[in-house]
Amino acid sequence: MAKRSAGLIVYRRRGDGLEVFLVHPGGPFWAKKDLGAWSIPKGEYEEGEDGLDAARREFWEETGFAVDGDFLEVGTIKQPGGKVVAAWAVAGEFDAALLRSNVFEMEWPPRSGLIQEFPEVDRGGWFSIEEARGRILKGQVGLLEMLCSVLR
């Protein structure tokens, strides 16, 4: 069975445009990657767990921001690696500079025996839909298109 993730697309309106909040993955593999590396805050969830509850939990863990409001189901996509991502949209507003992420441990450098701690997300930012298309992982671009359709 394919792994499943649930995430939130937090958006805000600026003038006539729409902005979405994306996060950049932490850790050494992503440190020098920018365009095509960002994501919606999301995470895996188990069979029987409510997807929206999981999305809200993952958003909190990855950003430190609690989001509440009217959640709109955006839909699901299948990423190139096979993971199925379900997403919900909600209007929100917060300062990206205040992001606080949970951490993970890994051996770094490889085969060194040294275990280091890294943030799951090292930064977040607000981007116009056009800019977000260039920053988000290719496998998640469809979520932006679906978001625009849901908000019309």
Buried (B, 14 or more C-beta within 10 A) or exposed (E): EEEBBBBBBBBBEEEEEBBBBBBBBBBEEBEEEEEEBBBBBBBEBEEEEEBBEBBBBBBBBBBBBEBEEEBBEBBBBEBEEEBBBBBBBBBBEBEBEEBEBBEEEEEBEEEEEEEBEBBBBBBBBBBEBEBBBEBBBEBBBBBBBBBBEBBE
